Amino acid sequence: MIPWSQIGSSRVPGADVELRLMRRGAEFSMMLGPNELMNSRLSGSEEALATLACRQIEAVKAPHLLIGGLGMGFTLRAALAVLGSEARVTVAELVPAVIAWAKGPMASIFGDSLGDPRARILRADVVEVIQSHASAFDAILLDVDNGPEGLIRKANDALYNLKGLKAIRRALRPGGVLALWSSGPNSGFTKRLRDAGFAVNEVAVRATAKRSGARHVIWFATNP
């Protein structure tokens, strides 16, 4: 078997942790310490994050989506594949190296998505983007950590606590949707979503496009 090799690393701004990009043949993996954040073979649930969220706002003629975290581009590509020509997708990525990897060693995975005129990649903290925009987005898609807690950096907890969820509601337009990916369920987070005023639907999805592998969770929280 081909061994894994490290082809890139970067410190995460605002956290004393190192993000590593690994490659084995045509397969890529992003690691944070011993935790695998994503793998190029396992894209099903991240794609579902986009396709299911877009389905909920399909009546909006020119939707504006905010994606937190570029990652390996699974969510961005899936959104672009189902959205119309008048849609806009803003991706907020905190780590500059992730953007560089997307344009460099992982360019074949991203295809032409980064050059799509509907897409805009911001080198920015999604927390700050959300807090600085009111009624700006029809959907906010978050795949920043492995679930609703600050795994990559503690500051990300500001996305998942009650105050942060209320800020997300303010950033959404009426009828807008927050979609959040998680490696597993979290009943406390479901309750916080409801306490923040969202109507909540929790969906279990498979890790791969073939509907096999681990079950992941996506929350769809609608701003009434």
C-alpha positions as CSV (number, residue, x, y, z in Angstrom):
1,M,0.0,0.0,0.0
2,I,1.2,3.5,-0.8
3,P,2.2,5.3,2.4
4,W,0.8,8.7,3.4
5,S,3.1,11.7,2.9
6,Q,2.7,15.2,4.3
7,I,2.7,17.8,1.6
8,G,1.7,20.9,3.5
9,S,1.1,22.3,7.0
10,S,-0.1,25.5,8.5
11,R,-0.8,27.0,11.9
12,V,-4.5,27.9,12.4
13,P,-4.9,31.7,13.1
14,G,-5.9,32.3,16.7
15,A,-5.1,28.7,17.8
16,D,-2.0,26.8,18.8
17,V,-2.7,23.9,16.4
18,E,-1.3,22.7,13.1
19,L,-3.4,21.7,10.1
20,R,-1.7,19.2,7.9
21,L,-2.4,18.2,4.3
22,M,-1.6,14.5,3.6
23,R,-1.5,12.6,0.3
24,R,-1.5,9.0,-0.6
25,G,-1.6,8.5,-4.4
26,A,-4.7,10.4,-5.6
27,E,-6.2,10.5,-2.1
28,F,-6.0,13.6,0.2
29,S,-6.6,14.0,3.9
30,M,-6.7,17.0,6.2
31,M,-5.5,16.3,9.7
32,L,-5.7,18.3,12.9
33,G,-3.5,16.4,15.4
34,P,-4.8,12.8,15.4
35,N,-8.2,13.9,14.0
36,E,-9.0,13.6,10.4
37,L,-11.1,16.5,9.4
38,M,-11.9,15.4,5.9
39,N,-10.8,12.9,3.3
40,S,-11.2,13.2,-0.5
41,R,-12.8,9.8,-0.7
42,L,-15.6,10.7,1.8
43,S,-17.6,13.5,0.4
44,G,-21.2,12.3,0.5
45,S,-22.4,14.1,3.7
46,E,-20.6,17.3,2.8
47,E,-22.3,17.3,-0.6
48,A,-25.7,16.6,1.1
49,L,-25.1,19.7,3.2
50,A,-25.3,21.8,0.1
51,T,-27.8,20.0,-2.0
52,L,-30.4,19.6,0.8
53,A,-29.9,23.2,1.9
54,C,-30.4,24.5,-1.6
55,R,-33.5,22.4,-2.0
56,Q,-35.0,24.3,0.9
57,I,-34.5,27.7,-0.7
58,E,-35.2,26.7,-4.3
59,A,-38.0,29.2,-4.5
60,V,-35.6,32.1,-4.1
61,K,-34.8,33.5,-7.5
62,A,-31.3,34.8,-6.8
63,P,-30.1,33.3,-3.5
64,H,-27.0,34.3,-1.6
65,L,-25.2,31.5,0.3
66,L,-22.5,31.7,2.8
67,I,-20.3,28.7,3.3
68,G,-18.1,28.5,6.4
69,G,-14.9,26.6,5.5
70,L,-13.5,25.8,2.1
71,G,-12.0,22.5,3.0
72,M,-11.8,20.3,0.0
73,G,-14.5,22.1,-1.8
74,F,-17.2,19.4,-1.6
75,T,-19.9,21.7,-0.4
76,L,-19.0,24.5,-2.8
77,R,-19.0,22.2,-5.8
78,A,-22.3,20.6,-4.8
79,A,-23.9,24.0,-4.3
80,L,-22.8,25.3,-7.7
81,A,-24.0,22.2,-9.4
82,V,-27.6,22.8,-8.3
83,L,-27.9,26.6,-8.1
84,G,-29.0,28.8,-11.0
85,S,-27.0,31.4,-12.8
86,E,-28.2,34.3,-10.6
87,A,-27.0,32.7,-7.4
88,R,-24.1,33.9,-5.3
89,V,-21.9,31.8,-3.1
90,T,-19.5,33.4,-0.6
91,V,-17.0,31.0,1.1
92,A,-15.2,32.3,4.2
93,E,-11.9,30.4,4.9
94,L,-9.8,31.4,7.8
95,V,-6.6,29.5,6.9
96,P,-4.7,31.0,3.9
97,A,-2.9,27.7,3.3
98,V,-6.2,25.9,2.6
99,I,-7.0,28.3,-0.2
100,A,-3.4,27.8,-1.6
101,W,-3.8,24.0,-1.4
102,A,-7.1,24.3,-3.3
103,K,-5.3,26.2,-6.1
104,G,-2.2,24.0,-5.9
105,P,-2.0,20.3,-5.0
106,M,-5.8,19.8,-4.8
107,A,-6.6,21.7,-8.0
108,S,-7.8,18.6,-9.7
109,I,-10.4,18.0,-7.0
110,F,-11.7,21.6,-7.2
111,G,-11.9,21.6,-11.0
112,D,-13.3,24.9,-12.2
113,S,-15.3,25.7,-9.1
114,L,-12.9,28.4,-7.9
115,G,-13.2,30.2,-11.2
116,D,-17.0,30.1,-11.3
117,P,-18.3,33.6,-11.5
118,R,-21.0,32.9,-8.9
119,A,-18.4,32.0,-6.3
120,R,-16.3,34.3,-4.1
121,I,-13.6,33.0,-1.8
122,L,-12.9,35.3,1.2
123,R,-9.8,34.9,3.4
124,A,-11.9,35.6,6.5
125,D,-13.3,34.3,9.8
126,V,-16.9,33.2,9.2
127,V,-17.8,34.3,12.7
128,E,-16.9,37.9,11.7
129,V,-18.7,37.7,8.4
130,I,-21.9,36.6,10.1
131,Q,-21.6,39.3,12.8
132,S,-21.1,42.0,10.2
133,H,-24.0,41.1,7.9
134,A,-27.7,41.6,8.7
135,S,-30.4,39.9,6.6
136,A,-27.8,39.2,3.9
137,F,-28.0,35.4,3.3
138,D,-30.6,32.9,2.2
139,A,-28.6,30.0,3.6
140,I,-25.5,29.7,5.8
141,L,-23.7,26.4,5.5
142,L,-21.2,25.5,8.3
143,D,-18.6,22.8,8.0
144,V,-16.0,24.4,10.1
145,D,-15.4,21.8,12.9
146,N,-16.4,18.2,13.3
147,G,-19.6,19.3,15.0
148,P,-21.1,22.1,17.1
149,E,-18.1,22.8,19.2
150,G,-14.8,24.6,18.6
151,L,-12.5,21.7,17.7
152,I,-10.2,23.6,15.4
153,R,-10.1,26.7,17.7
154,K,-11.9,27.7,20.8
155,A,-13.2,30.9,19.2
156,N,-15.4,28.9,17.0
157,D,-17.7,28.2,20.0
158,A,-19.1,31.7,19.1
159,L,-20.9,29.9,16.2
160,Y,-22.6,27.4,18.4
161,N,-23.6,29.0,21.6
162,L,-26.9,30.8,22.0
163,K,-25.5,34.2,21.3
164,G,-23.9,33.0,18.2
165,L,-27.0,31.3,16.9
166,K,-29.0,34.5,17.4
167,A,-26.3,36.3,15.4
168,I,-26.8,33.7,12.6
169,R,-30.5,34.3,12.7
170,R,-29.9,38.1,12.2
171,A,-27.6,37.3,9.3
172,L,-30.3,35.2,7.6
173,R,-33.2,36.6,5.6
174,P,-36.7,35.6,6.6
175,G,-37.1,32.0,5.6
176,G,-33.4,31.5,5.4
177,V,-31.7,28.3,6.5
178,L,-28.8,27.4,8.6
179,A,-27.3,24.0,7.7
180,L,-24.6,22.6,9.9
181,W,-22.6,19.4,9.4
182,S,-21.5,17.2,12.3
183,S,-19.8,13.8,12.7
184,G,-22.5,12.8,15.2
185,P,-25.7,13.9,17.1
186,N,-25.8,16.5,19.8
187,S,-29.1,16.9,21.7
188,G,-27.9,20.0,23.5
189,F,-27.2,21.8,20.3
190,T,-30.6,20.9,18.9
191,K,-32.2,22.5,22.0
192,R,-30.0,25.6,21.6
193,L,-31.2,26.0,18.0
194,R,-34.8,25.9,19.2
195,D,-34.0,28.3,22.0
196,A,-32.6,30.7,19.5
197,G,-35.9,30.8,17.6
198,F,-35.2,28.3,14.8
199,A,-37.5,25.6,13.4
200,V,-35.2,22.6,13.5
201,N,-34.9,19.4,11.4
202,E,-32.1,16.9,12.1
203,V,-31.1,14.6,9.3
204,A,-28.8,11.6,9.3
205,V,-26.7,11.1,6.1
206,R,-24.0,8.7,5.0
207,A,-20.4,9.6,4.7
208,T,-20.1,8.5,1.1
209,A,-22.0,9.3,-2.1
210,K,-22.8,5.6,-2.3
211,R,-24.8,5.9,1.0
212,S,-22.4,3.7,2.9
213,G,-19.9,4.4,5.7
214,A,-20.5,6.3,8.9
215,R,-23.7,8.2,9.6
216,H,-23.2,11.9,10.0
217,V,-25.7,14.5,11.1
218,I,-26.9,17.7,9.4
219,W,-29.1,20.2,11.2
220,F,-31.4,22.4,9.0
221,A,-32.6,25.3,11.1
222,T,-35.1,27.7,9.4
223,N,-35.4,31.4,10.3
224,P,-39.2,31.9,10.6
